[in-house]
């Protein structure tokens, strides 16, 4: 139409500045095998306090008596 059309080149879209590559992480030392967990030592059973012992005995006695009464019925 109006002489020679100008050769049109698309303008490159303004891109975001290139993201700089993350600095390389320092080489990790070779993973050492985890130290083997030692076997738990058997714990000595705690000695019951005399009062607690008496209470437990009384409870057991009561349970026995209850069971006997139930059997009688």
C-alpha positions as CSV (number, residue, x, y, z in Angstrom):
1,X,0.0,0.0,0.0
2,X,2.5,2.7,1.1
3,X,5.8,1.6,-0.4
4,X,7.8,-1.3,1.1
5,X,6.6,-2.5,4.5
6,X,9.4,-2.3,7.0
7,X,10.7,-5.6,8.0
8,X,9.2,-6.0,11.4
9,X,10.9,-8.1,14.0
10,X,9.1,-8.8,17.2
11,X,10.8,-7.2,20.1
12,X,11.8,-9.8,22.6
13,X,9.6,-9.6,25.7
14,X,11.5,-8.2,28.7
15,X,12.3,-11.3,30.6
16,X,13.0,-11.5,34.3
17,X,16.7,-11.3,35.0
18,X,18.1,-14.8,35.0
19,X,18.1,-16.4,38.5
20,X,21.7,-17.0,39.5
21,X,22.3,-20.7,40.1
22,X,22.3,-21.6,43.8
23,X,25.9,-21.9,45.0
24,X,26.9,-25.6,45.1
25,X,26.4,-27.1,48.6
26,X,29.7,-28.1,50.2
27,X,30.3,-31.8,49.8
28,X,28.7,-33.7,52.6
29,X,31.0,-36.0,54.6
30,X,30.2,-39.6,54.1
31,X,27.4,-40.7,56.4
32,X,28.9,-42.7,59.3
33,X,27.0,-45.8,60.4
34,X,24.9,-44.9,63.4
35,X,26.4,-46.3,66.7
36,X,24.6,-49.5,67.6
37,X,22.3,-48.9,70.5
38,X,23.4,-51.0,73.5
39,X,20.9,-53.4,74.8
40,X,18.9,-51.9,77.7
41,X,20.0,-53.3,81.0
42,X,17.3,-55.2,82.9
43,X,16.1,-52.9,85.6
44,X,15.8,-54.3,89.1
45,X,12.2,-54.4,90.2
46,X,11.5,-51.6,92.6
47,X,10.8,-52.8,96.1
48,X,7.3,-51.9,97.2
49,X,6.9,-49.6,100.2
50,X,5.6,-51.5,103.2
51,X,2.4,-49.3,103.2
52,X,1.7,-49.9,99.5
53,X,2.5,-53.6,100.0
54,X,-0.1,-53.8,102.9
55,X,-2.6,-52.0,100.7
56,X,-2.1,-54.4,97.8
57,X,-2.4,-57.3,100.2
58,X,-5.7,-55.9,101.6
59,X,-7.0,-55.4,98.1
60,X,-6.1,-58.9,97.1
61,X,-7.7,-60.3,100.2
62,X,-10.9,-58.3,99.5
63,X,-11.0,-59.6,95.9
64,X,-10.6,-63.2,97.1
65,X,-13.4,-62.8,99.6
66,X,-15.6,-61.3,96.9
67,X,-14.9,-64.1,94.6
68,X,-15.7,-66.7,97.3
69,X,-19.0,-64.9,98.1
70,X,-19.8,-65.0,94.4
71,X,-19.2,-68.7,94.2
72,X,-21.4,-69.3,97.2
73,X,-24.3,-67.7,95.4
